[in-house]
Amino acid sequence: MPAPSHRRVGLWLVGAYGGVGTSIAVGLASLSRGLKPATGLVTELPMFRGAALPALSEFVVGGHDIRQGSFGESASEFRAGSGVFEPELLAAISDDLAAASARVRSGTVRGTGKSITRMADWNPSDGADTTAQVLDRISADLEAFVQSESIDHLIVLNVSSTEPPFPAKPEHESWQQLNAALASDTGELLPASSLYALAALRQGHTYINFTPSLGASFPAAHQIAEQTGALHAGKDGKTGETLMKTVLAPMFAHRNLQVMSWVGHNIFGNRDGQILDDPVNKASKVSTKDQVVHQILGYKPSTLVTIEYIPDMGDWKTAWDHIHFKGFMGTAMTLQFTWQGCDSLLAAPLAIDLARLADLEKQRGGRGLMKHLASFFKSPEGVPENDFFRQFTMLEEYVASLGTQK
Ligand SMILES: NC(=O)c1ccc[n+]([C@@H]2O[C@H](COP(=O)([O-])OP(=O)(O)OC[C@H]3O[C@@H](n4cnc5c(N)ncnc54)[C@H](O)[C@@H]3O)[C@@H](O)[C@H]2O)c1
């Protein structure tokens, strides 16, 4: 392979062939070739002018999935089901998608629960392998990618199906204890999302969790990241209804309007919706969507979050929120909104932003948890702040601290 002439940033998508993974691959290829505008990318805002963000053409995509396929097939499936990605666009980027598909490897379903395991048609027989062996196999895939593609910085981005909540274990408290226990464990200790996270972090690679799954959100993972200097952030991308909640709740707080109840109903029909139709998987998502209002208001109104799978809606998600509040002299009033968005196309630009910002931080010599990325997450790790505007101020302050603005 010829020596690379520019920076090569590896973007390893766990859940590559899903809606978000595919939209990231299609988006990077389309924008790199100048075929589509950069609408929706936060990193294209004027405040980032002069910052050393990687160009979109500097990303090299690979990944893991547990379903066979290719980016081209998933994108065509998406076009048929949701009416996005014109055939001419897919034809123009077909070589890029084929090259990225050739870099996707089979993942693991360990600890992911029944609904995800049922969907898998491409996972090696982890069988009786110890968790340490599964972890080593994932690491070997990552290292092979880094070597064969001459990657300068590897970012492992979790965009795979939402796992059921995983109970905290005493071994999660310390890396030393966990590492020793993995050698004899056969699947009780960690879910797949955390195995991908540990494979990345223990080698000093960056890990970003765009899902509500456990990922790297436990002390032992933070410890190993500290030891290797790996960057990390999570969790659960804030793309639609929850983004609206964290924009609107500060308004009620600042105007001293007392919210009595906040009800949000969500309907959609993509594969994510199908997995979230299982009550145990849904519990993870409801938890990250539900906690934000309480935290911002400082008191707990009645809240209800529903997520229902309606197959004919494809990737088009509709959220209807009903907010019942008290104004002057206790007068009851109502705000309602509907949000209709193409779920994966809301998520993909934020995932690309996160990858670019992680690379910026890597080049700056940063280590550990990237708290300044809180505005991208429903449940930002290490940041007890859900108000979108305050979170965005953290990002602005970070950019200002770089001293790069023209
Ligand atoms: N707006 C959004 O779309 C949005 C917002 C926030 C978070 N998310 C989260 O992002 C994730 C992806 O969403 P999606 O709509 O692309 O879902 P999807 O079902 O279309 O894609 C998930 C992909 O992950 C793969 N997968 C499942 N388990 C895996 C494993 N253990 N290892 C490797 N691959 C695995 C599946 O085969 C599938 O291809 C979900 O967890 C979702 O909750 C999405």
The ligand as an SDF file (V2000), in Angstrom:
LIG
                    3D

 44 48  0  0  0  0  0  0  0  0999 V2000
  -32.0360    9.2640   15.4020 N   0  0  0  0  0  0  0  0  0  0  0  0
  -31.5320    8.0410   15.5360 C   0  0  0  0  0  0  0  0  0  0  0  0
  -31.5930    7.2660   14.6320 O   0  0  0  0  0  0  0  0  0  0  0  0
  -30.8360    7.6720   16.8150 C   0  0  0  0  0  0  0  0  0  0  0  0
  -30.7130    8.6290   17.8300 C   0  0  0  0  0  0  0  0  0  0  0  0
  -30.0420    8.2690   19.0070 C   0  0  0  0  0  0  0  0  0  0  0  0
  -29.5540    6.9800   19.1630 C   0  0  0  0  0  0  0  0  0  0  0  0
  -29.7340    6.0760   18.1780 N   0  0  0  0  0  0  0  0  0  0  0  0
  -29.2600    4.7110   18.4210 C   0  0  0  0  0  0  0  0  0  0  0  0
  -28.3650    4.3150   17.3990 O   0  0  0  0  0  0  0  0  0  0  0  0
  -28.4510    2.8910   17.2590 C   0  0  0  0  0  0  0  0  0  0  0  0
  -28.6160    2.5660   15.7940 C   0  0  0  0  0  0  0  0  0  0  0  0
  -29.8680    3.0050   15.3110 O   0  0  0  0  0  0  0  0  0  0  0  0
  -30.3450    2.5120   13.8800 P   0  0  0  0  0  0  0  0  0  0  0  0
  -31.6140    3.2080   13.5790 O   0  0  0  0  0  0  0  0  0  0  0  0
  -29.2250    2.5920   12.9190 O   0  0  0  0  0  0  0  0  0  0  0  0
  -30.6540    0.9750   14.1910 O   0  0  0  0  0  0  0  0  0  0  0  0
  -30.6190   -0.2520   13.1710 P   0  0  0  0  0  0  0  0  0  0  0  0
  -31.3890   -1.3380   13.8040 O   0  0  0  0  0  0  0  0  0  0  0  0
  -30.9930    0.1870   11.8050 O   0  0  0  0  0  0  0  0  0  0  0  0
  -29.0660   -0.6410   13.1250 O   0  0  0  0  0  0  0  0  0  0  0  0
  -28.4090   -1.3230   14.1390 C   0  0  0  0  0  0  0  0  0  0  0  0
  -27.3530   -2.1860   13.4820 C   0  0  0  0  0  0  0  0  0  0  0  0
  -26.5620   -2.7580   14.5260 O   0  0  0  0  0  0  0  0  0  0  0  0
  -26.3150   -4.1090   14.2040 C   0  0  0  0  0  0  0  0  0  0  0  0
  -25.9900   -4.7890   15.4720 N   0  0  0  0  0  0  0  0  0  0  0  0
  -26.8240   -5.1350   16.4780 C   0  0  0  0  0  0  0  0  0  0  0  0
  -26.1450   -5.6910   17.4970 N   0  0  0  0  0  0  0  0  0  0  0  0
  -24.8380   -5.6980   17.1230 C   0  0  0  0  0  0  0  0  0  0  0  0
  -23.6550   -6.1510   17.7390 C   0  0  0  0  0  0  0  0  0  0  0  0
  -23.6770   -6.7110   18.9580 N   0  0  0  0  0  0  0  0  0  0  0  0
  -22.4920   -6.0030   17.0800 N   0  0  0  0  0  0  0  0  0  0  0  0
  -22.4470   -5.4400   15.8450 C   0  0  0  0  0  0  0  0  0  0  0  0
  -23.5580   -4.9820   15.2040 N   0  0  0  0  0  0  0  0  0  0  0  0
  -24.7300   -5.1190   15.8430 C   0  0  0  0  0  0  0  0  0  0  0  0
  -27.6070   -4.5660   13.5380 C   0  0  0  0  0  0  0  0  0  0  0  0
  -27.4090   -5.7190   12.7680 O   0  0  0  0  0  0  0  0  0  0  0  0
  -27.9320   -3.3450   12.6820 C   0  0  0  0  0  0  0  0  0  0  0  0
  -27.3000   -3.4080   11.4180 O   0  0  0  0  0  0  0  0  0  0  0  0
  -29.6010    2.4250   18.1390 C   0  0  0  0  0  0  0  0  0  0  0  0
  -29.1010    1.9470   19.3600 O   0  0  0  0  0  0  0  0  0  0  0  0
  -30.3820    3.6940   18.3480 C   0  0  0  0  0  0  0  0  0  0  0  0
  -31.1500    3.6650   19.5230 O   0  0  0  0  0  0  0  0  0  0  0  0
  -30.3440    6.3910   17.0080 C   0  0  0  0  0  0  0  0  0  0  0  0
  1  2  1  0
  2  3  2  0
  2  4  1  0
  4  5  1  0
  4 44  2  0
  5  6  2  0
  6  7  1  0
  7  8  2  0
  8  9  1  0
  8 44  1  0
  9 10  1  0
  9 42  1  0
 10 11  1  0
 11 12  1  0
 11 40  1  0
 12 13  1  0
 13 14  1  0
 14 15  2  0
 14 16  1  0
 14 17  1  0
 17 18  1  0
 18 19  2  0
 18 20  1  0
 18 21  1  0
 21 22  1  0
 22 23  1  0
 23 24  1  0
 23 38  1  0
 24 25  1  0
 25 26  1  0
 25 36  1  0
 26 27  1  0
 26 35  1  0
 27 28  2  0
 28 29  1  0
 29 30  1  0
 29 35  2  0
 30 31  1  0
 30 32  2  0
 32 33  1  0
 33 34  2  0
 34 35  1  0
 36 37  1  0
 36 38  1  0
 38 39  1  0
 40 41  1  0
 40 42  1  0
 42 43  1  0
M  CHG  2   8   1  16  -1
M  END
$$$$
